[in-house]
Amino acid sequence: MYFKNILVPYDESDHAKSALHIALGLAGPYETAKVHVVTVIPSASLPNPTLLGDIGLDTPYAVGDPVTYERILDSVVENTVSDIQHVVDESRDDAKCKIVADAVISNSALEGIVDYVSSRDIDLVVMGRRG
């Protein structure tokens, strides 16, 4: 028996990289298995959406409209996924499983991980003991 969907929360720490190698060891030989390598982006680190509109703030962080705000969020997620993909490519070795690099925006790492697990039918979470 093997796990079909494994989640590795990834925060660029050495512990997260070790967890990725362990997950690839568990799922690697199985072509039908999938390892999800996910970074949770804290919503508090992003521009505040309340700065939308014409409120007269002289701040470089003011966002003019919702479309611009969505583009900023999409760009942050895309850049994060690109960074994760680079690590995945370096770590893959001879793993035959599918590896998904992903990023989600959430209020906390815990909330983001729990939401990801429940929305994607994850069988196992492999994570570092600290990060």
Backbone torsions as a table, in degrees:
resi	resn	phi	psi	omega
1	MET	NA	140.9	178.4
2	TYR	-137.3	165.5	179.3
3	PHE	-88.6	133.1	-177.7
4	LYS	-88.5	-30.8	-179.3
5	ASN	-131.7	111.4	-179.8
6	ILE	-116.0	133.8	176.8
7	LEU	-105.2	133.0	172.0
8	VAL	-120.3	104.0	173.7
9	PRO	-66.2	129.0	-172.4
10	TYR	-121.2	124.9	-179.9
11	ASP	-127.0	19.4	179.1
12	GLU	72.8	4.5	179.5
13	SER	-81.6	162.3	176.1
14	ASP	-62.5	-34.6	178.6
15	HIS	-64.1	-39.1	178.5
16	ALA	-68.1	-37.6	177.3
17	LYS	-64.9	-39.7	176.3
18	SER	-63.1	-41.9	178.4
19	ALA	-61.8	-38.7	178.2
20	LEU	-61.7	-44.3	179.0
21	HIS	-63.4	-37.9	178.0
22	ILE	-66.1	-44.6	179.2
23	ALA	-62.1	-40.4	178.6
24	LEU	-67.6	-31.5	175.1
25	GLY	-67.3	-35.5	179.4
26	LEU	-74.7	-41.4	-173.2
27	ALA	-103.8	-18.6	-172.3
28	GLY	-49.4	-44.1	-176.9
29	PRO	-72.7	-10.1	-173.4
30	TYR	-105.3	115.8	-178.6
31	GLU	-65.3	-24.6	-178.6
32	THR	-88.2	-7.1	179.1
33	ALA	-80.9	156.6	-179.5
34	LYS	-135.8	130.4	174.9
35	VAL	-109.1	122.0	178.1
36	HIS	-99.1	117.8	177.4
37	VAL	-105.2	112.2	-168.2
38	VAL	-128.2	133.8	171.2
39	THR	-106.0	133.9	175.2
40	VAL	-96.7	119.9	178.5
41	ILE	-92.8	118.5	-179.1
42	PRO	-67.3	129.3	-178.4
43	SER	-61.9	-25.9	179.1
44	ALA	-67.3	-18.5	-179.5
45	SER	-87.2	-2.6	-178.6
46	LEU	-100.7	161.0	176.9
47	PRO	-56.8	143.6	-178.5
48	ASN	-74.7	123.5	-178.5
49	PRO	-66.4	-12.8	177.5
50	THR	-72.0	-8.9	176.9
51	LEU	-84.6	12.3	177.9
52	LEU	-75.5	151.5	172.6
53	GLY	93.7	-175.8	-175.6
54	ASP	-97.3	75.7	-177.2
55	ILE	-105.4	4.0	171.9
56	GLY	74.6	22.6	177.5
57	LEU	-82.9	132.6	175.5
58	ASP	-95.1	71.7	-179.9
59	THR	-131.2	141.8	179.1
60	PRO	-68.7	-10.1	-178.2
61	TYR	-95.1	-3.7	-179.9
62	ALA	-66.0	134.9	-179.3
63	VAL	-108.8	128.5	-173.4
64	GLY	-72.4	-32.5	-176.1
65	ASP	-156.3	164.2	-178.2
66	PRO	-61.5	-33.3	-179.9
67	VAL	-64.9	-42.5	177.4
68	THR	-63.4	-41.0	178.7
69	TYR	-62.1	-43.7	177.9
70	GLU	-62.9	-38.3	177.6
71	ARG	-63.9	-38.6	177.7
72	ILE	-63.1	-47.6	179.4
73	LEU	-61.5	-45.1	179.3
74	ASP	-60.5	-40.3	-180.0
75	SER	-65.2	-41.9	178.3
76	VAL	-62.3	-45.9	179.7
77	VAL	-63.7	-45.9	-179.4
78	GLU	-60.8	-43.5	179.1
79	ASN	-64.6	-39.4	178.6
80	THR	-65.6	-44.8	178.6
81	VAL	-61.7	-39.7	178.2
82	SER	-61.7	-42.9	177.1
83	ASP	-62.4	-42.8	179.2
84	ILE	-64.8	-42.1	-178.6
85	GLN	-60.0	-37.5	177.8
86	HIS	-61.0	-44.8	178.4
87	VAL	-65.2	-41.9	178.9
88	VAL	-60.3	-45.1	-179.4
89	ASP	-61.2	-36.9	178.3
90	GLU	-72.2	-27.9	-173.4
91	SER	-95.5	-14.0	-170.3
92	ARG	-56.4	-39.8	-175.2
93	ASP	51.1	-124.5	-178.1
94	ASP	-107.4	23.1	-179.5
95	ALA	-64.0	133.5	179.4
96	LYS	-96.2	-12.8	-178.1
97	CYS	-69.1	161.7	174.1
98	LYS	-80.7	138.9	178.8
99	ILE	-121.8	126.1	-178.2
100	VAL	-110.7	122.0	173.1
101	ALA	-94.9	131.6	-176.0
102	ASP	-149.7	161.8	174.7
103	ALA	-142.8	142.9	178.1
104	VAL	-131.0	151.9	176.1
105	ILE	-103.4	129.3	-178.1
106	SER	-151.6	165.0	178.8
107	ASN	-66.3	-32.5	-179.7
108	SER	-148.6	161.0	177.6
109	ALA	-60.8	-44.0	-179.7
110	LEU	-58.6	-49.7	-179.3
111	GLU	-61.3	-42.3	179.5
112	GLY	-63.7	-41.6	179.4
113	ILE	-66.4	-46.0	-179.6
114	VAL	-61.6	-44.0	179.0
115	ASP	-63.0	-41.0	179.9
116	TYR	-64.7	-45.0	179.6
117	VAL	-59.2	-47.2	-175.4
118	SER	-73.1	-28.0	-177.0
119	SER	-88.6	-10.0	-176.0
120	ARG	-127.6	17.0	175.0
121	ASP	54.6	49.1	-179.2
122	ILE	-75.5	134.1	179.7
123	ASP	-89.4	-31.8	-172.4
124	LEU	-151.0	139.2	173.3
125	VAL	-111.6	125.3	176.9
126	VAL	-115.1	115.6	-177.0
127	MET	-139.7	156.6	177.3
128	GLY	-68.1	158.7	-178.6
129	ARG	-76.6	-16.2	173.3
130	ARG	-157.0	165.8	-178.9
131	GLY	-172.8	NA	NA
